[in-house]
Amino acid sequence: MINVMTIDGHKAVIEYDPELEMFRGEFISLNGGADFYATDVAGLAREGSTSLRVFFETCRANGVEPYKNFSGKFQARIPPKLHERAVTAAAARGVSLNQLLQIALEHEVLSPA
């Protein structure tokens, strides 16, 4: 199950909060908190839209860039044995470790669920 919902063109991760007995949504690519809560899908869409509107209004009023900047670089920590196997797999395929990681990530995030 993929717990991602698109609201007004923006993706939000949805999870259930058992303490509140509500669903919680959080927008992924925003440069700050714009989370929202509801008990059903229609409520999530409504509350998410309101949260976005308030977030963007606040960013405009304060001169803040609303979107995160993704540089294309990140650091990953994996077990040494997996690192060794990944280097071997990349070499066997004639690609760099970076290229192997890109291929694996594309497969994971672009494949239909």
C-alpha positions as CSV (number, residue, x, y, z in Angstrom):
1,M,0.0,0.0,0.0
2,I,1.3,3.4,-0.9
3,N,0.1,6.1,1.5
4,V,0.6,9.1,-0.8
5,M,-2.2,11.4,-1.6
6,T,-2.1,14.3,-4.2
7,I,-3.9,17.4,-3.0
8,D,-4.0,20.5,-5.2
9,G,-1.0,19.1,-7.2
10,H,1.1,18.5,-4.1
11,K,2.0,15.0,-2.7
12,A,1.4,14.2,0.9
13,V,2.3,11.1,2.9
14,I,-0.7,9.8,4.9
15,E,-0.5,7.7,8.1
16,Y,-2.9,6.7,10.8
17,D,-2.4,8.1,14.3
18,P,-3.9,5.6,16.7
19,E,-3.6,8.0,19.7
20,L,-5.8,10.5,17.9
21,E,-7.8,8.0,16.0
22,M,-7.3,10.1,12.9
23,F,-5.3,10.2,9.7
24,R,-2.4,12.6,9.5
25,G,-1.0,14.0,6.2
26,E,2.3,15.7,5.7
27,F,3.3,17.4,2.4
28,I,6.7,16.1,1.2
29,S,8.3,18.8,-0.9
30,L,7.5,21.8,1.2
31,N,10.1,23.8,3.1
32,G,8.2,23.7,6.4
33,G,5.3,22.1,8.3
34,A,2.0,21.9,6.5
35,D,0.5,18.9,8.1
36,F,-3.2,18.1,8.5
37,Y,-5.6,15.7,10.2
38,A,-8.9,14.1,9.3
39,T,-11.0,11.0,10.0
40,D,-11.7,10.2,6.3
41,V,-10.4,10.7,2.8
42,A,-12.7,13.6,2.0
43,G,-11.7,15.3,5.2
44,L,-8.0,14.8,4.3
45,A,-8.5,16.4,0.9
46,R,-10.4,19.4,2.5
47,E,-8.0,19.9,5.4
48,G,-4.9,19.4,3.2
49,S,-6.1,22.0,0.8
50,T,-6.7,24.4,3.7
51,S,-3.2,23.6,5.1
52,L,-1.6,24.3,1.8
53,R,-3.4,27.7,1.4
54,V,-2.4,28.8,4.9
55,F,1.2,27.6,4.3
56,F,1.6,29.4,1.0
57,E,0.1,32.6,2.4
58,T,2.5,32.5,5.4
59,C,5.5,31.9,3.1
60,R,4.5,34.9,0.9
61,A,3.9,37.2,3.9
62,N,7.3,36.3,5.3
63,G,9.3,36.1,2.1
64,V,10.1,32.4,2.5
65,E,10.7,30.0,-0.3
66,P,7.9,27.4,0.1
67,Y,9.6,24.5,-1.6
68,K,12.5,22.3,-0.5
69,N,15.6,22.4,-2.7
70,F,16.7,18.9,-3.8
71,S,20.3,18.9,-4.8
72,G,20.4,15.4,-6.2
73,K,23.0,14.4,-3.5
74,F,22.4,12.5,-0.3
75,Q,24.4,10.3,2.0
76,A,23.3,6.8,2.7
77,R,24.4,4.5,5.5
78,I,24.3,0.8,4.8
79,P,25.9,-2.3,6.4
80,P,29.5,-2.8,5.3
81,K,28.6,-6.2,3.7
82,L,25.9,-4.7,1.6
83,H,28.3,-1.9,0.5
84,E,30.8,-4.6,-0.6
85,R,28.1,-6.5,-2.5
86,A,26.9,-3.3,-4.1
87,V,30.4,-2.4,-5.3
88,T,30.8,-5.9,-6.7
89,A,27.4,-5.8,-8.5
90,A,28.2,-2.4,-10.0
91,A,31.6,-3.6,-11.2
92,A,30.0,-6.8,-12.7
93,R,27.5,-4.6,-14.6
94,G,30.2,-2.1,-15.8
95,V,28.6,0.8,-14.0
96,S,29.6,3.0,-11.1
97,L,28.1,2.5,-7.6
98,N,26.3,5.8,-8.1
99,Q,24.7,4.5,-11.4
100,L,23.7,1.2,-9.7
101,L,22.1,3.2,-6.9
102,Q,20.2,5.3,-9.4
103,I,19.0,2.3,-11.3
104,A,17.8,0.6,-8.0
105,L,16.1,3.8,-6.8
106,E,14.3,4.3,-10.2
107,H,13.1,0.7,-10.1
108,E,11.8,1.1,-6.5
109,V,10.1,4.5,-6.9
110,L,9.0,4.4,-10.5
111,S,7.5,0.9,-10.6
112,P,3.8,0.6,-10.1
113,A,2.9,-0.6,-6.6
